[in-house]
Each structure stands twice: as C-alpha cells, then as structure tokens.
Amino acid sequence: MTLPRLELCACLPLSRLLNQVTLALNERINEIHLYSDSMIALHWIHGQFTNWKVFVANRVSEIQQLTFSAKWHHIESLSNPADILTRGYLLEKLINFVLWWHGPSWLLQDSFCWPTKHHFNSTEKNVDPQCLVEKHQTVQVSLLTSNITDYTEKYSSLSKLIRAFTYCFRFIQNIKHTKSILKSTNDRKFDGCIVFK
C-alpha cells in the first residue's frame, strides 16, 4: 500500500471518531477543524470521489459523508503531534513534550490567529504527481449475448441442434488446426512443393 493511501486511511478513523463524538455530545457545534499532513490525502478528500480508483473512492466517499460540515487543514509534519511517535521519541522525552500533550501552540489561540498556510486550498498547484495516479480509468465493456431460444426455434429437435453446434465447433477446430499446419509447413522448405496460404 502506498504512503498516500495509508495517510488517507488515517483520515478515515478520524472522521468516524468525529462522527461518534458529535453524536455523543448532542450539542450544536459551530466549527470543526480537522488536520492532516498529507497534501495528497487532502486533495482526494476535497475532490470528487468518483474521480479516484475504487480503494481511494470508497474511503473518500465515507470521509466526505462523515465530515461534510468540517474544514480540513494541512499541518506541517513538525507541528503534527501524531508524527512524534514515528520519530522514535523515548518515553522520558515524550512525558515532557508539550506538542504531544497540547498540540501546536497556535491551536490554543483564536482561529483567526492560526497560520493561514495551514488552511488547505484545493486549488494549490504544488501537489505531488502521485495524486493524479489514483484517478480511475473508464473502461467500456460490451457483452454480446445470443438468446438460446433463437436456435431452438430453427431446429425441430434437440438432437439436430446439438448436431449443428457440433459441426460448428468441429469446423472452428479444423480451421485452427489447418492454420497451425500451414504455419509449420511454411517454416520448412520443400523441394518442388508449393504451399498456398
């Protein structure tokens, strides 16, 4: 699994947790702000889920349904408390680490004081090209079916129908066999023989 997909998978439990907490609180919440340090996951979440491959589309669809009223923001990795565990901090250092216990210092301030670069802009141009790789490709499949009743009406008995199908299959097999014989004889040289294709 790719790293952007893993980052998207991290956004899904956050969305589910948010949904459960808002249901449990049963209070009117004015604003909800969610953060991810993955620009690709944020572009997927802000995009139309039908544009992505099935794996991404299913998760983005659920995230969008659960967080339709929330605002997603980008957070730099150095300000992301969730990334502390991936950096291999020892327990002694983690106990006194303010970022781990309280989050970024700017988060404790009013929202208008938050850094604007942390607000996700879906029109940003500096997106990893991997984001585009997840777009799905549309494939058109045509299925031609023939109704068996068409054949049963043309023949008076089942045995005649089976015999007709048998002749057709034998003809196809003979054609395939003849082609393979002609191909193998074409590779050999015969003196005084002419091989027609």
N, C-alpha and C positions, 0 to 999 in steps of 0.2 A: 504494500500500500504506500502511496506517495505521501510525502510530508504535508502538502496542502490538504489532502483528503483526511489525514489524521487531525489536522487543525480544524477542519470542518466538523469532524466527529467530536471534537472537544466543545464546539459551539452548541451541539445538539443537547447534551445533558444540561448545559447552562439554560437553554431555552425551556427544557422540561422542568428544571428546578424553579425557574422563574414562574412558570405557569402554576405549579403546585403552591408556591409561596403566595402568589396573588390570590389564589382561591382560598387558601387558609386564612389570610388576613381579612378577607371580605371587606376591604376598605377601598375607597376611591384613591387611586394613586395618580398624581399629576404627571410625573415624568419617570420614565425608566431608561437607564443608560446601560448598555452592555458593551464590553470591550473584548477585542481580540488583537493579537499581534500579527495575525496573518492577513496581509492585504488580499491575497487570492481568495481566502475564505470569505472575506467581506465583500469582494466583488461578486462572488457566487450568491451570497445572501441577498445582495441588493439587485441582482439580475433576475431575469425571468427564468424560473426553474425549468421550463420546458426547453431552454436552450442547451442544457447540460446533459451529459450522459446519465444513465439510469441511477448509478450509485450516488452521484452528486445531486441529481434532480430530486430523488426521494428525500434526502436529508434537508436540502434547501427548502423544499415544499413544507416539510414539517416545521422547520425553524421559522419560516415566514408565517405560518398559521399560528404558532405559539407566541411569536414576538411582533405581531403586526403593529402594535402601538409603541414599541420600544425603539430607541435610537441606538444604532450600532456605531461604535467609535473604534478607531485604530489606536493602539497603545504601543509605544516603543518597548522593545524587549527588556531594556534596562529598567523600565518603570513597571513592568509586569510582575506582580508577586508570584504568579503561577510558575514563572520561569526560574525562580530561585531554586527549587528542588532539582531542576535539570542541570544546575551549575555545580552540584556536588558540595553544597554547604554542610559543614559539620553541625551537629546538634547544639554545641556550645555557642556557635556563632548565630545560629537561627533563633535561639532564645532571645537574644538582644537585637535582632534585626527588625528595625522599625517598618521597613517596607513589607515584610511578611505579615506583621500583626495589624498594620493600619492602612496599607496600600500607599499609593503615591501621595505625597503631601498636598499637591494641588487638588486632590479629590475631596479634601476636607473643607475647601473653600466653596463659595457660591459658584454655580455653574458658569456664570458669565466671566469668572476669573480663570476658568480652565484654559489651558493652551489650545488655541484654535487648530494647531497642526494635528491634534489628536482626534478632531472630528473627521469622520470618514466622508470623503467626497467621491461619489460613484463615477464622476467624470475624470478622475485623475488619469494622467497619461503614463505615469511611471509604474506600470503594472508588469509583473513577471509574465513572459510569454507562455508559461505553463498554464496560466489561466485560460488561454484560448484553446489549449489542447483538450480540455474537458468538454468542449462543445460536441454535441452528438451529430452524427451524420444520418441524414434521412435516406433510407433505402426503400425503394418501391418493390414490392413483391407481387407478382401476378400468379394466380393459381388458375390453371385451366382444368376444368373438370368436365367429364362427359357423363351423361346420365346413362346408367346401365339399361334403363327401360328402352332407350333408343335402339339398342342392339337386340333386345328381346322381342321387340315388335317386328324386326326384319326377318327373324328366323322362327320357323314353326315349332321347333323343339329345342330343348336344352342340349341334346347331343349334337345337333347341327351347329349351334352357337359355339360349343366347345371345340368342334372340329374346325370352324372358321378361325377362331382365336389361335388354335394350334398351328394352322397353316401360316398365319401372320407371324407368329413367333419363330417358326421354322425358317420362314423367308428372311426375317431380320438376322437370325443366326447364320444363315447361309451367306448373306451379304457380308457380314462381319468376317466370316471365315475366308471368303473369296478375297476380300481386301487384304487380309493378312498373308494369304498365299501369294497374291500379286506383289505385295511389298517385299516378301522374302525372295521371290524369284527375280525381282528387279535388281536385287543386290548381287545376284550371281550372273556370271556370263556363260551363255550357252552358244556353242558354235552352230550356226545355221538355224537358230531359232529366233523367231520374232515374238516378242511379248507385247501385247496391246494393253493399254490401260484405259 
